[in-house]
Amino acid sequence: MKTLSIQTTFNFSEALLDWYEKHGRKDLPWQQSVTPYQVWVSEIMLQQTQVNTVIPYYVRFMQRFPDIAALATAKLDEVLAYWSGLGYYARGRNLHKSAQIIYHEFDSELPADLEQLQRLPGIGRSTAGAIMALAFHQRQAILDGNVKRVLSRFYAVNDWPGRPQVEKQLWQWAEALLPNKDLAKYTQAQMDLGATLCTRSRPDCQRCPLQSHCLAYAQNTVSDYPRPRPKKTVPVKHVQWLVVENTHQEILLMKRPGTGIWGGLWCFPEFTDADMESVCQRLQIPISETLSLTPFQHIFSHFKLNIQPLKMTLAHALTVIADKPDRIWVKISAAEKLALPAPVKALVRQL
């Protein structure tokens, strides 16, 4: 693995800051009237999600939850409804849980301390570093996906960045390259470079301020970095969804457990066998004929889910089945207002 000797002839942070002044993004919603809360919410939303996707969600979220007190005192169902479609729902649950901790233990003020931030649910080392640099102008490094990609190419790192010993080296470089001033600008510059020039595919090396000292560019091997994760067989799971509709054009939705995939969100009743009788007994609905809807697949980061929806139309309106904390009858036209995962929302739209 290469060493930092390359720095003796090149000022990494100065080159990056000069580029940022001319070409960096300065008009993003969370960059206007910056507050620690805005930085925190945006950083959580930007985890594994592109800026253009995040912007409309961020704007709506901040209109409804303008500060930590508003978020902390809201019901989780409503928070997840505003998160619906953004994916990786544990982020929304952790954001709400952390807001409650900050509200009760820190008087609604985000702590300006790296260790205290990392103790909050959903805030790892890189996110904490970003908050410290962007919101509090402290000299802390970040190592998100963009920075890993830039450093992996700059130093031609011949191993997968997610490997512990490789990540440790990347952190050492990220910290060593920090400037002594303009920490917020430098942190944003790193993100912008990876998002706009040093992209995963077709990077624009000709416009990159680091090109002259980038080892991958010098070796004409930019596309080889970052090294890919060692391949694993992606498991495929199969489930069936029961789409129950009554004569009031209402559908039956179940709230999933608070943890795990789609935790706390509303979904169709799910089962993994063909035993319709036991499913109907559990739901307290009469057994009726089902119609197979078009099956589809939803891809997660670590497995694929094959879904077979089965539609059941009840012959008469049921008045004996009341809503319960974990289930609800809702008009199809109003269902999208609930906190629904993306594939459930897509199926509701088809209905």
Helices and strands as residue ranges (DSSP letters): G 4-9, H 12-23, G 29-31, H 36-46, H 51-64, H 68-72, H 76-83, H 90-105, H 114-118, H 125-136, H 145-154, H 164-176, H 183-196, G 205-207, G 211-213, H 215-218, G 222-224, E 236-245, E 250-255, E 266-267, E 270-271, H 276-283, E 290-292, E 296-299, E 304-313, E 327-331, G 332-337, H 342-350
